[in-house]
């Protein structure tokens, strides 16, 4: 990747960060709408992607196709997931072995 590609990628990442911050700062009232969780989670992961990369953390994105559409304020949910992901990233510091979780109690 040449310098111009890196600059462009960094500028796009910065643009996404600023847009994310602006969307959080504009929250005034709760706006409940039907929505799917996967796009909210994906957008939030893109917001913390740089932190994940710096800590060399990979996220295995396996979402159930059967997740229902729910009533939610997507901006509030993004904030919740941002907090969860940030706490998880900070809690991961210094770990040498990845921790795995499985759905439905499978090991």
Secondary structure, DSSP 8 states (H G I E B T S, - for coil): --HHHHHHHHHHHHHHHHHHHHHHHT--S---EEE-HHHHHHHHHHHSHHHHHHTT--------TT---EEE-HHHHHHHHHHHHHHHHHHHTT--S-----GGG--
